[in-house]
Amino acid sequence: MSRTEEKASTEEKPVSPASPQVSFSGFPDEALEFYEGLEADNSRTYWQARKAVYDAAVRRPMEALLAALEPELGPAKIFRPNRDVRFSPDKSPYKTHCGAVLTRTGGTGYVQVSADGLLVAAGYYATGSDQVERYRRAVADDVQGAALVRVVAAVEAAGYRVEGHRLKTMPRGYAKDHPRAGLLRHRTLYAARSWPPEPWLHTPECAEVVRQGWRDLAPLAEWLAGNVGPSDQAR
């Protein structure tokens, strides 16, 4: 998995963006340069010295992007820039990307900007055992499982990667020759597409790329919301 597909801090709560004072005009070069520098020096010293750059070139444009998309796609929240290092061998204090998640779809829509460019995704990157059980029941169901097959095929045909954590063998209780064996082996399921830095990233066109991405991935988000939903387990 590429670094742009690093977990979108599912263990941390996102924070609501402030109301932007300007319309979205794209992410400036300084945003990518900021993250290039952070990848080379992921330290509090670097961050504190360039926090004003983060605020102006990364966070405010992200706030403006989300505000531009909210009338159609609903509110979204920006994830905190700090990493949760409590249970990670990597003690780097800051994420090398800025990510935001749609709240109307239960957190299944995601957008991220980094030195690598732009990423749009939807689905479940992490799941509780109750979600996995509901997911497998739905995949095994002839109606809902067939619907997911069609959704996945359409998403892949539109240029998105369908990925997720998969078991090496079939889960207990399901036949090895099940017609949807590949999907049944998934514990998590999401689709994503990445774009390297291109001139349109620095223009309002970037909002249209994200808008179309979330439109393309809406059927997957809706299937997961309707058949799996959020975890009932305490986090």
Residue pairs with C-beta under 8 A, 6 or more apart in sequence:
1 163
2 116
2 194
3 96
3 114
3 116
4 97
4 112
4 114
4 116
4 117
4 119
4 194
5 119
5 121
5 163
5 192
5 194
6 95
6 96
6 97
7 125
7 126
8 79
8 99
8 101
8 110
8 112
8 121
8 125
9 79
9 80
9 83
9 84
9 95
9 99
10 125
10 126
11 84
11 235
12 79
12 80
12 82
12 84
13 80
14 77
14 78
14 79
14 80
14 100
14 101
15 77
15 78
15 79
15 80
16 75
16 77
16 78
17 59
17 62
17 63
17 66
17 67
17 76
17 77
17 78
17 100
18 63
19 63
19 67
20 60
20 63
20 64
20 67
22 60
22 64
23 64
23 68
23 204
24 61
24 64
24 65
24 67
24 68
24 204
24 206
24 207
25 61
25 64
25 203
25 204
26 61
26 200
26 201
26 202
26 203
26 204
26 205
26 206
27 57
27 58
27 61
27 62
27 113
27 201
27 202
27 206
28 57
28 61
28 202
29 202
30 53
30 56
30 57
31 57
31 58
31 61
31 98
31 113
32 113
32 114
32 115
32 117
32 197
34 50
34 53
34 54
34 57
34 58
35 58
35 96
35 97
35 114
35 115
36 115
37 46
37 50
38 46
38 47
38 94
38 96
39 96
39 115
42 92
42 93
42 94
42 96
43 93
44 93
47 54
47 81
47 93
47 94
54 81
58 98
58 113
59 78
59 98
62 78
62 98
62 100
62 113
63 78
65 100
65 111
65 206
65 207
65 210
66 75
66 76
66 78
66 100
68 207
69 76
69 207
69 210
69 211
69 214
70 76
72 211
73 102
73 104
73 109
73 211
73 214
74 102
74 103
74 104
74 105
75 102
75 103
75 104
76 100
76 101
76 102
76 103
76 109
76 111
77 100
77 101
77 103
78 98
78 99
78 100
79 95
79 98
79 99
79 100
79 101
81 94
81 95
81 98
82 93
82 94
82 95
83 90
83 92
83 93
83 94
83 95
85 91
85 92
85 93
96 114
96 115
97 112
97 113
97 114
97 116
97 119
98 112
98 113
98 114
99 110
99 111
99 112
100 110
100 111
100 112
101 107
101 109
101 110
102 108
102 109
102 110
102 214
102 221
105 122
105 218
105 221
105 222
105 225
106 221
106 225
106 229
106 230
107 230
108 122
108 123
108 124
108 220
108 221
108 224
108 225
109 121
109 122
109 214
109 217
109 221
110 119
110 120
110 121
110 122
111 118
111 119
111 120
111 121
111 210
111 213
111 214
112 118
112 119
112 120
112 121
113 119
113 201
115 197
116 194
116 196
116 197
117 194
117 195
117 196
117 197
117 198
117 201
118 194
118 195
118 201
118 206
118 209
118 210
119 192
119 193
119 194
119 195
120 192
120 193
120 209
120 210
120 213
120 214
120 217
121 190
121 191
121 192
121 193
121 217
122 190
122 191
122 192
122 214
122 217
122 218
122 220
122 221
123 164
123 188
123 189
123 190
123 191
123 217
123 220
123 221
123 224
124 131
124 164
124 188
124 189
124 190
124 224
124 228
125 164
125 188
125 190
126 188
127 135
127 187
127 188
127 228
127 231
128 231
128 232
128 233
129 233
130 231
130 232
130 233
131 228
131 229
131 230
131 231
132 187
134 227
134 228
134 229
135 186
135 189
135 224
135 227
135 228
136 171
136 174
136 184
138 144
138 145
138 148
138 227
138 228
139 145
139 148
139 180
139 183
139 184
139 186
140 174
140 178
140 180
140 184
144 223
144 227
145 180
145 183
147 223
148 180
148 183
148 223
148 227
149 180
149 183
151 219
151 220
151 223
152 162
152 183
152 191
152 220
154 219
155 162
155 191
155 216
155 217
155 219
155 220
156 162
156 191
158 216
159 193
160 191
160 192
160 193
160 216
160 217
161 191
161 192
161 193
162 189
162 190
162 191
163 189
163 190
163 191
163 192
164 186
164 187
164 188
164 189
164 190
165 186
165 187
165 188
166 182
166 185
166 186
166 187
167 185
167 186
167 187
168 185
169 185
170 176
170 178
170 181
170 184
170 185
171 184
171 185
174 181
174 184
175 181
178 184
183 189
189 220
189 224
190 220
191 217
191 220
193 213
195 201
195 209
200 206
200 209
